[in-house]
Structures are given as structure tokens and as C-alpha cells.
């Protein structure tokens, strides 16, 4: 959410914290309603996680620039997401579309990323002196990000190594020969 980033760089950490909290709660409510009333759309299944990732990536990059988080962690988080998107695009370009199913490790990674961003935001907003907690969460997020990326790479290599096209994809002109 651009507003959160703007508030951070405008030295309004309390407002940034509350906007982040409201965004998280509204995203959770939206997801709950969609599941309860089976209100899923194909577009929504792509846009919702992309919006969530855009917010997290933006916050991590902003925190790296301002020195609140290590630059290496922001690079790791951004690189993992680019790796996943790049793999999906490459598979599609090679006529081997891959269905994206988040693994448990990736869900845990996302939760850890959100918790770390929340702790840093809260520490900035309310001066809670959370340096130790932040340091531990940085290590955890780093490890989970690497593990999650590794699982996606293994899944991608397995998918690309199989002889059959993904369900619902059409065979390419070359495979029909």
C-alpha cells in the first residue's frame, strides 16, 4: 500500500503502523468472506497475493533503505519473489504452465515476514526497543525465505522435468510432431 510507504518516509510511523494494521485486518476479512461465501475469482487468486507481496516487498525495501532492516534481507525477500514469478513466466513461455500452490513453508515465511514488518513498524511508532526481537526475526525470516525459495526451485525443476504438460495446457506444436 503506497500510503504506508509514504507515511514511513514522511516520518509518520504511528500512522504507517495503523494503516498497515488496518490493511492486514481488511485483507484477512476479505479472505474470510471469500472463503465463507465461495466468492473466488480467477483474477482475485492472482491479484490478492500479488498485492500482499507488493506491500511486503515495498516495506522491506523501505526499511533496508532507512537502515531499519539489513539490506541483504530485503534483497533476499525480493529475489525470492522474483525467482518465483520468473519461474512461472518461464514455464508458461516454454508451454509448461505451472499451477501455483503455496507450500506450508511459504505460508509460514509470509507470516514471519508480516510479523517482522509489524514489529519494526511498532518499534518505530511506539519506541519499544525491540532490537533483540527484531534481530531474531531477521534471522528467522532469512532462513525461511531461503527454505521457501529452495522448495519452489525443487518443485519447478520437477515440473519442468516431467514429460506431460500441466493440466489444462495445450500441447505445443513441437510436441505434436
N, C-alpha and C positions, 0 to 999 in steps of 0.2 A: 504494500500500500504506500503510494508515494507520500501521503500525508505523514506517515510515521517517520519516514526518512527525512522529510523536510523539517519536521519538528526536532529531530535529533541534531541535524546540522544547524538549526536555528537556536540551539541551546535551550530547548524546551523539553527536558527529559520527562517531566511528570506527565505532560500531555501526551508525549510519544508513548509512554508506558500505558496509559489508559486507552489510547487508540489501539495499541497492539492487543490489549486485553479484550476490548470490545470486538475487534476483528476476529480474534480467536473464538470468542463465545458465539458470535454470529455464524462463523463457519461451522462450528460444532452443531448449532441448532439447525442450520441449513442441511447439513448431512443427516442429522437425525430425522428431520421431516421427510427428506428424500427417501430414506430407507423405510420409514414407517408407512408412507403412503405410496411407495413404489413409484416415485416421481423422478426416475432417472432418464437422462437423455444422453445420446452418444456424445454430443458436443460437451455436455457437462462433465462427463467422465474424463475428458481431456483437459478442459479449462480449469476445473476446480483444483486439481493437483498442481497445474502449472501456475495458477495464481498464488497458491500456498508457497510453492518453491520460489517464485519471483520475490515474494515478501521476505522469505528467509535469506535468500541469496543477497538481496539488497541490504538487509540488516547486517549480515556478516561482512559484506564488503565495506559498508559504512563504519562498522566497528573496527575493522582492520585499518582503515584509513585514519580513524581518530585515535588508534592505539589502544582501544578497549579489548580487542582480541588479537591474537597473533596473526600476522599476515599469512603464514603457512596454513593456518586453519581455514581461512577464507578461500585460499587457493584450492585447498583440498575439497572443500564443500562445493565450490563452483565447478571444479574439474570433474568430480563425480557426476554431477548433474549433466554436464556437457558430454561426458562419456556415455551416459545412458541415452540421452537424446540423439547423439551421433550414431550410436549403435542401432537404434530404432530406425533412423533415417537411412543408414547404410543398408540394413536388412530390407527395407522397403525398396530402395533403389535397385537392389540385387534380386528383386521379385521374390523375396523371402520374408514377407511381413511377419513380425513377431508380436504376439499378444502380450501386453504388459500386465503382469500380475505381481503386485508388490509382495515381497517376501516379508516374513516376520522381522528379520534383521533390519530391513529398510524402514519398517514402521517404528521399530524401537529407535533407530537412528533419527528419524524425523522428530519423534517425541523428545529425544535428548537434545536435538538442535533447538527445538522450541523452548525447552527448559533453560538451556544455556542463554539464549537470547532474552528470555524473561528475567533471568537472574541479573544479567548485565543491565538491562533496562531498569529493573527495580533498584539496583545498586546506584545507578546514575540518578534516578529520580529521588530516592529517599536516603541516599548516602548510608548504606547498610554495612559497609566494609565487608564485602563478600569475596575478597581476593582469594582466600583458600578454596572456597566452594567453586568459584569461577575456574581456578587452576585445575581442580579435579574434573570439572565438567569439560574443560578444554581437552584434556587427555581422553576422557570417555568419548566425546564426540569425534575426536580424531580417529580413535580405534574403530568405532562403529562405522564411520564414513569409509574407511579403508576396507573393512569387512564387507559392508554393503556393496561397494564397488566391485570387490572380488567376486561376490556371488553373482552379480549381474554379468560380469565378464564370462564366468563359467557357464551360466545359462545361455548367454549369447553364442558362445563357441559351440556348445552342444546343439543349439537350434540350427546354427549355420552348417554344422557337420552332418545333420540328418539329411537323408535323400528326399524326403517328402516336403512339399511346400506347406506353409502354415494353413490351418483350417480357414476356409473361406477365401483363399487366394487363388488366382487363376494361374495355370501353368504358363511359363514364358514360351515364346516362340522357339527358343533353343531346346527346351526340354521336350517339346512335342515332336522333334525330329528323331 
